[in-house]
């Protein structure tokens, strides 16, 4: 019985890695589509969000099968419960990559009001957070999960930088306002992706220790 359970847990890990790869690629390509003003790539990401949704359902079904058929206790129960919570955040990350891509389509027809530097840097940081949070779950690595949680401050600081830079451009020329708000929205989506990666890391911590953040703290990572 335990051998079958372990086999199914291995399959869960593989499915989570696949879903993680999908959303990491989506973030990376969404920012690439933005910077290169590539409408076709942006539209491909928007269409690809369905694949992320389908993967979420597959993992959810696998988790429910594990709960119902194997009746896990203690640590195994925490592990499966955490995975169910994680895929909700992962699906939302996919949604936000698609949201960024929709704005990228709109911004592809004209010049940018400034060179895009901090936004790609934000994307790089959030992709690392997403990747590390999933790796922490697979490897049962509490230190890595804690490092992801700490890294959210870096993303938040970059968001503040983007916001201040864009507001300065609006002050200099009100005609910059419309595009500045679109770019600010993209930065906000990236900040939310960082929040979701933090949520994932917090569920990893719960799966290992049985300890989770308080409801008050958790509100900081909601949309």
VOBA-1610 file (N, C-alpha, C; in pm, whole numbers, padded with zeros to 5 digits, always signed):
BEGIN
Unk+00083-00121+00000Unk+00000+00000+00000Unk+00087+00126+00000Unk+00192+00125+00087Unk+00278+00242+00097Unk+00354+00264-00035Unk+00394+00152-00097Unk+00467+00163-00223Unk+00382+00232-00329Unk+00254+00197-00336Unk+00164+00260-00433Unk+00147+00408-00400Unk+00135+00438-00272Unk+00120+00577-00229Unk+00242+00659-00269Unk+00362+00604-00246Unk+00485+00675-00282Unk+00494+00697-00433Unk+00448+00600-00510Unk+00448+00614-00656Unk+00357+00729-00699Unk+00241+00739-00634Unk+00148+00847-00666Unk+00203+00981-00621Unk+00275+00983-00509Unk+00339+01108-00465Unk+00446+01152-00565Unk+00520+01055-00618Unk+00620+01088-00721Unk+00551+01149-00844Unk+00436+01094-00880Unk+00362+01148-00993Unk+00315+01290-00964Unk+00272+01315-00840Unk+00231+01450-00799Unk+00347+01548-00816Unk+00465+01506-00772Unk+00583+01593-00787Unk+00609+01625-00934Unk+00601+01523-01019Unk+00625+01543-01162Unk+00524+01640-01223Unk+00398+01625-01183Unk+00293+01713-01237Unk+00313+01857-01191Unk+00356+01874-01066Unk+00383+02008-01015Unk+00500+02073-01089Unk+00602+01993-01119Unk+00716+02045-01195Unk+00671+02089-01333Unk+00585+02008-01397Unk+00535+02043-01530Unk+00453+02172-01526Unk+00365+02186-01426Unk+00285+02307-01414Unk+00374+02427-01386Unk+00476+02405-01302Unk+00570+02513-01273Unk+00643+02558-01398Unk+00684+02462-01481Unk+00752+02496-01606Unk+00662+02578-01698Unk+00534+02542-01703Unk+00438+02615-01787Unk+00428+02761-01745Unk+00415+02785-01614Unk+00395+02923-01569Unk+00524+03004-01574Unk+00638+02939-01550Unk+00765+03010-01562Unk+00787+03055-01707Unk+00758+02966-01801Unk+00771+03000-01943Unk+00674+03111-01981Unk+00553+03105-01925Unk+00453+03207-01956Unk+00498+03346-01910Unk+00554+03354-01790Unk+00603+03484-01741Unk+00715+03535-01829Unk+00811+03446-01855Unk+00927+03486-01935Unk+00885+03534-02074Unk+00796+03459-02138Unk+00754+03495-02274Unk+00663+03618-02275Unk+00585+03638-02169Unk+00501+03757-02161Unk+00587+03883-02161Unk+00695+03880-02084Unk+00784+03997-02079Unk+00864+04009-02209Unk+00902+03896-02267Unk+00970+03900-02397Unk+00879+03962-02503Unk+00752+03921-02502Unk+00655+03977-02598Unk+00638+04127-02577Unk+00640+04169-02451Unk+00627+04312-02420Unk+00748+04389-02474Unk+00867+04346-02435Unk+00989+04419-02470Unk+01011+04421-02621Unk+00986+04307-02687Unk+01009+04296-02831Unk+00887+04337-02913Unk+00780+04374-02843Unk+00654+04416-02907Unk+00608+04310-03009Unk+00603+04187-02960Unk+00571+04071-03042Unk+00427+04027-03013Unk+00335+04071-03097Unk+00193+04040-03077Unk+00165+03890-03086Unk+00229+03824-03179Unk+00204+03681-03199Unk+00242+03601-03075Unk+00357+03633-03016Unk+00400+03563-02895Unk+00304+03592-02780Unk+00263+03718-02769Unk+00170+03755-02662Unk+00038+03677-02674Unk-00012+03666-02795Unk-00138+03594-02816Unk-00122+03444-02790Unk-00004+03392-02820Unk+00024+03251-02791Unk+00016+03224-02640Unk+00067+03316-02561Unk+00063+03300-02415Unk-00081+03307-02365Unk-00158+03397-02420Unk-00299+03410-02380Unk-00373+03279-02408Unk-00351+03222-02526Unk-00415+03094-02560Unk-00364+02982-02469Unk-00236+02986-02436Unk-00173+02880-02357Unk-00220+02875-02213Unk-00290+02979-02168Unk-00338+02978-02029Unk-00433+02862-02004Unk-00501+02816-02108Unk-00591+02701-02093Unk-00515+02576-02050Unk-00392+02562-02099Unk-00310+02446-02062Unk-00277+02447-01914Unk-00252+02567-01860Unk-00226+02580-01716Unk-00351+02541-01637Unk-00467+02586-01683Unk-00592+02554-01615Unk-00617+02403-01615Unk-00589+02339-01728Unk-00609+02194-01739Unk-00514+02119-01646Unk-00391+02166-01638Unk-00293+02102-01549Unk-00335+02116-01403Unk-00392+02230-01368Unk-00442+02248-01232Unk-00549+02143-01200Unk-00640+02120-01293Unk-00746+02021-01271Unk-00690+01880-01258Unk-00590+01848-01340Unk-00528+01715-01332Unk-00464+01693-01195Unk-00392+01793-01147Unk-00325+01780-01017Unk-00428+01774-00905Unk-00531+01855-00917Unk-00638+01852-00816Unk-00701+01713-00809Unk-00728+01653-00922Unk-00786+01518-00925Unk-00692+01416-00863Unk-00562+01429-00891Unk-00464+01338-00833Unk-00459+01351-00681Unk-00463+01476-00633Unk-00461+01500-00488Unk-00586+01440-00421Unk-00700+01461-00484Unk-00824+01408-00426Unk-00823+01255-00426Unk-00765+01196-00530Unk-00754+01050-00536Unk-00665+00999-00422Unk-00555+01071-00397Unk-00466+01034-00287Unk-00537+01044-00152Unk-00615+01149-00136Unk-00687+01168-00009Unk-00792+01061+00013Unk-00866+01028-00093Unk-00978+00936-00079Unk-00935+00790-00076Unk-00836+00755-00157Unk-00797+00615-00168Unk-00693+00573-00064Unk-00603+00665-00030Unk-00492+00628+00058Unk-00515+00670+00204Unk-00609+00763+00225Unk-00638+00812+00361Unk-00510+00844+00439Unk-00431+00939+00389Unk-00303+00971+00453Unk-00323+01036+00589Unk-00221+01027+00671Unk-00224+01089+00803Unk-00104+01182+00819Unk-00118+01275+00915Unk-00009+01362+00959Unk+00067+01426+00843Unk+00196+01394+00831Unk+00283+01463+00735Unk+00233+01445+00591Unk+00191+01326+00554Unk+00143+01302+00417Unk+00017+01384+00389Unk-00069+01397+00489Unk-00190+01476+00472Unk-00155+01623+00452Unk-00057+01673+00526Unk-00013+01812+00509Unk+00045+01833+00370Unk+00120+01734+00322Unk+00183+01743+00192Unk+00078+01759+00081Unk-00023+01676+00084Unk-00126+01680-00020Unk-00211+01806-00007Unk-00243+01843+00115Unk-00321+01965+00137Unk-00245+02087+00086Unk-00114+02090+00111Unk-00032+02201+00063Unk-00031+02206-00090Unk-00021+02089-00154Unk-00021+02085-00300Unk-00151+02142-00356Unk-00263+02110-00293Unk-00392+02163-00338Unk-00396+02315-00328Unk-00338+02369-00223Unk-00332+02515-00207Unk-00236+02577-00309Unk-00123+02511-00330Unk-00021+02564-00420Unk-00072+02581-00562Unk-00147+02481-00612Unk-00190+02488-00752Unk-00289+02602-00776Unk-00359+02645-00672Unk-00446+02762-00686Unk-00362+02886-00715Unk-00254+02903-00640Unk-00164+03016-00664Unk-00095+03003-00799Unk-00058+02882-00836Unk+00009+02862-00964Unk-00084+02896-01081Unk-00211+02858-01068Unk-00307+02891-01174Unk-00324+03042-01186Unk-00324+03112-01074Unk-00339+03257-01078Unk-00216+03323-01140Unk-00099+03264-01118Unk+00022+03315-01184Unk+00007+03304-01335Unk-00048+03192-01382Unk-00074+03177-01525Unk-00169+03283-01576Unk-00273+03311-01498Unk-00369+03415-01536Unk-00299+03550-01550Unk-00209+03581-01457Unk-00145+03711-01459Unk-00043+03724-01572Unk+00021+03613-01609Unk+00106+03616-01728Unk+00023+03645-01852Unk-00098+03588-01858Unk-00188+03616-01970Unk-00234+03761-01968Unk-00260+03814-01848Unk-00300+03955-01835Unk-00190+04048-01886Unk-00066+04017-01851Unk+00048+04096-01900Unk+00053+04090-02052Unk+00028+03972-02107Unk+00033+03954-02252Unk-00075+04035-02323Unk-00192+04045-02261Unk-00299+04125-02321Unk-00257+04272-02331Unk-00192+04323-02227Unk-00143+04461-02233Unk-00031+04472-02336Unk+00054+04368-02345Unk+00164+04370-02442Unk+00112+04382-02585Unk+00001+04316-02615Unk-00060+04328-02748Unk-00096+04474-02775Unk-00156+04537-02676Unk-00202+04675-02690Unk-00084+04772-02708Unk+00028+04741-02641Unk+00143+04832-02643Unk+00239+04805-02760Unk+00206+04709-02844Unk+00299+04669-02950Unk+00303+04763-03069Unk+00209+04857-03076Unk+00196+04939-03197Unk+00270+05072-03193Unk+00327+05107-03078Unk+00393+05237-03071Unk+00518+05231-02986Unk+00599+05339-02985Unk+00723+05341-02908Unk+00694+05348-02757Unk+00787+05296-02679Unk+00775+05306-02534Unk+00818+05446-02487Unk+00760+05490-02378Unk+00794+05620-02324Unk+00929+05618-02253Unk+00979+05499-02223Unk+01114+05484-02166Unk+01163+05343-02194Unk+01294+05325-02183Unk+01351+05192-02201Unk+01306+05103-02086Unk+01263+04983-02120Unk+01214+04891-02017Unk+01332+04817-01955Unk+01361+04848-01830Unk+01472+04785-01759Unk+01426+04719-01630Unk+01356+04794-01547Unk+01316+04743-01415Unk+01208+04636-01426Unk+01115+04650-01521Unk+01010+04550-01537Unk+01069+04413-01573Unk+01160+04403-01671Unk+01223+04273-01696Unk+01300+04219-01575Unk+01358+04310-01498Unk+01428+04268-01376Unk+01329+04210-01275Unk+01213+04274-01263Unk+01107+04219-01177Unk+01066+04080-01222Unk+01051+04064-01353Unk+01010+03934-01408Unk+01113+03827-01374Unk+01240+03862-01388Unk+01347+03766-01358Unk+01341+03722-01212Unk+01319+03819-01123Unk+01311+03787-00980Unk+01189+03699-00949Unk+01075+03729-01011Unk+00955+03651-00981Unk+00965+03510-01039Unk+01025+03496-01156Unk+01044+03361-01213Unk+01130+03276-01119Unk+01235+03337-01064Unk+01321+03264-00969Unk+01242+03226-00844Unk+01158+03316-00796Unk+01077+03285-00679Unk+00983+03168-00706Unk+00919+03170-00822Unk+00827+03061-00857Unk+00902+02929-00866Unk+01014+02930-00938Unk+01094+02809-00955Unk+01143+02755-00821Unk+01195+02844-00737Unk+01250+02802-00608Unk+01141+02752-00514Unk+01023+02813-00519Unk+00915+02769-00429Unk+00871+02627-00462Unk+00864+02595-00592Unk+00825+02459-00632Unk+00938+02360-00601Unk+01063+02402-00626Unk+01178+02317-00591Unk+01179+02287-00441Unk+01144+02387-00361Unk+01142+02369-00216Unk+01041+02261-00176Unk+00928+02257-00245Unk+00827+02154-00217Unk+00879+02016-00257Unk+00935+02006-00375Unk+00983+01877-00426Unk+01095+01822-00337Unk+01186+01911-00294Unk+01304+01869-00218Unk+01281+01872-00067Unk+01163+01919-00026Unk+01133+01932+00118Unk+01238+02022+00184Unk+01265+02135+00120Unk+01374+02224+00161Unk+01316+02349+00228Unk+01317+02348+00361Unk+01260+02459+00437Unk+01341+02587+00418Unk+01473+02576+00413Unk+01557+02695+00396Unk+01528+02765+00264Unk+01508+02686+00158Unk+01478+02745+00028Unk+01342+02813+00030Unk+01245+02752+00096Unk+01112+02814+00108Unk+01122+02947+00181Unk+01200+02952+00288Unk+01216+03076+00364Unk+01287+03182+00280Unk+01380+03139+00194Unk+01451+03234+00107Unk+01354+03296+00006Unk+01260+03217-00044Unk+01159+03270-00136Unk+01075+03376-00066Unk+01033+03347+00055Unk+00950+03441+00131Unk+01026+03573+00150Unk+01155+03563+00181Unk+01236+03684+00200Unk+01255+03760+00069Unk+01261+03688-00043Unk+01286+03751-00174Unk+01170+03839-00218Unk+01052+03823-00159Unk+00938+03905-00198Unk+00965+04053-00174Unk+01050+04084-00074Unk+01085+04224-00047Unk+01160+04286-00166Unk+01241+04206-00234Unk+01315+04255-00351Unk+01217+04296-00461Unk+01117+04210-00486Unk+01017+04239-00589Unk+00936+04363-00551Unk+00899+04373-00424Unk+00823+04490-00378Unk+00903+04618-00399Unk+01033+04614-00369Unk+01118+04732-00387Unk+01128+04771-00535Unk+01138+04671-00622Unk+01143+04699-00765Unk+01012+04761-00814Unk+00900+04715-00759Unk+00771+04774-00796Unk+00767+04922-00758Unk+00817+04955-00641Unk+00820+05095-00597Unk+00905+05178-00694Unk+01018+05121-00738Unk+01103+05190-00834Unk+01030+05217-00965Unk+00962+05115-01017Unk+00885+05131-01140Unk+00780+05240-01124Unk+00707+05234-01014Unk+00600+05330-00989Unk+00654+05472-00983Unk+00762+05494-00911Unk+00819+05629-00899Unk+00870+05680-01034Unk+00934+05592-01112Unk+00985+05631-01244Unk+00870+05672-01336Unk+00763+05596-01335Unk+00649+05625-01423Unk+00578+05752-01381Unk+00563+05772-01252Unk+00498+05896-01205Unk+00579+06018-01244Unk+00713+06004-01242Unk+00799+06114-01283Unk+00778+06146-01430Unk+00763+06042-01513Unk+00740+06063-01656Unk+00606+06133-01680Unk+00507+06100-01599Unk+00376+06167-01612Unk+00387+06314-01573Unk+00464+06340-01467Unk+00483+06480-01426Unk+00553+06560-01534Unk+00649+06497-01602Unk+00724+06567-01706Unk+00639+06591-01830Unk+00549+06495-01859Unk+00465+06507-01978Unk+00337+06427-01956Unk+00225+06498-01931Unk+00097+06428-01907Unk+00055+06335-02021Unk+00108+06358-02142Unk+00076+06269-02254Unk+00130+06127-02233Unk+00224+06114-02140Unk+00279+05982-02109Unk+00184+05899-02023Unk+00078+05962-01975Unk-00006+05902-01873Unk-00065+05767-01909Unk-00123+05754-02028Unk-00193+05630-02065Unk-00097+05510-02066Unk+00017+05526-02134Unk+00111+05414-02139Unk+00173+05388-02002Unk+00198+05494-01928Unk+00255+05477-01794Unk+00165+05392-01707Unk+00035+05413-01716Unk-00058+05333-01636Unk-00060+05187-01682Unk-00048+05165-01812Unk-00040+05026-01862Unk+00086+04957-01810Unk+00198+05027-01813Unk+00323+04968-01763Unk+00317+04946-01612Unk+00252+05039-01543Unk+00236+05022-01398Unk+00151+04899-01368Unk+00048+04874-01450Unk-00036+04757-01430Unk+00045+04629-01451Unk+00133+04629-01550Unk+00219+04512-01571Unk+00307+04488-01450Unk+00365+04596-01397Unk+00448+04583-01277Unk+00367+04531-01159Unk+00241+04574-01150Unk+00154+04528-01043Unk+00125+04379-01057Unk+00104+04332-01181Unk+00083+04189-01202Unk+00207+04110-01159Unk+00326+04162-01189Unk+00449+04094-01147Unk+00461+04093-00995Unk+00423+04202-00931Unk+00425+04205-00785Unk+00331+04099-00729Unk+00214+04082-00791Unk+00119+03980-00746Unk+00175+03840-00767Unk+00247+03821-00878Unk+00309+03690-00900Unk+00408+03661-00787Unk+00483+03762-00746Unk+00572+03745-00631Unk+00496+03707-00506Unk+00380+03769-00486Unk+00296+03735-00371Unk+00250+03589-00377Unk+00211+03545-00497Unk+00165+03406-00511Unk+00280+03308-00489Unk+00400+03342-00536Unk+00516+03257-00510Unk+00544+03249-00360Unk+00524+03361-00292Unk+00540+03363-00146Unk+00437+03273-00080Unk+00313+03280-00128Unk+00208+03191-00075Unk+00249+03045-00091Unk+00301+03011-00210Unk+00343+02873-00235Unk+00449+02832-00134Unk+00548+02920-00113Unk+00656+02890-00019Unk+00602+02874+00124Unk+00501+02952+00158Unk+00442+02940+00292Unk+00370+02806+00308Unk+00308+02757+00200Unk+00244+02625+00206Unk+00350+02515+00210Unk+00465+02538+00148Unk+00575+02442+00161Unk+00619+02435+00307Unk+00633+02550+00368Unk+00671+02554+00510Unk+00569+02478+00595Unk+00441+02497+00565Unk+00336+02425+00637Unk+00349+02274+00617Unk+00376+02231+00493Unk+00385+02088+00465Unk+00499+02022+00542Unk+00603+02100+00570Unk+00720+02046+00640Unk+00706+02057+00791Unk+00656+02170+00838Unk+00656+02199+00983Unk+00519+02193+01048Unk+00413+02202+00966Unk+00278+02210+01024Unk+00243+02351+01068Unk+00333+02447+01040Unk+00313+02585+01081Unk+00283+02672+00959Unk+00183+02757+00970Unk+00149+02848+00861Unk+00132+02988+00916Unk+00137+03088+00826Unk+00122+03227+00870Unk-00017+03249+00924Unk-00031+03354+01005Unk-00162+03389+01057Unk-00248+03446+00945Unk-00378+03448+00966Unk-00469+03501+00865Unk-00437+03647+00836Unk-00396+03722+00938Unk-00363+03864+00918Unk-00246+03879+00824Unk-00138+03798+00849Unk-00022+03804+00761Unk-00056+03760+00621Unk-00144+03660+00611Unk-00176+03603+00481Unk-00247+03706+00391Unk-00317+03801+00453Unk-00387+03902+00373Unk-00291+03983+00287Unk-00165+03991+00333Unk-00066+04067+00257Unk-00035+04003+00122Unk-00072+03876+00105Unk-00039+03806-00017Unk-00162+03773-00100Unk-00274+03842-00072Unk-00393+03821-00152Unk-00397+03920-00266Unk-00473+03889-00371Unk-00486+03981-00486Unk-00557+04107-00448
//
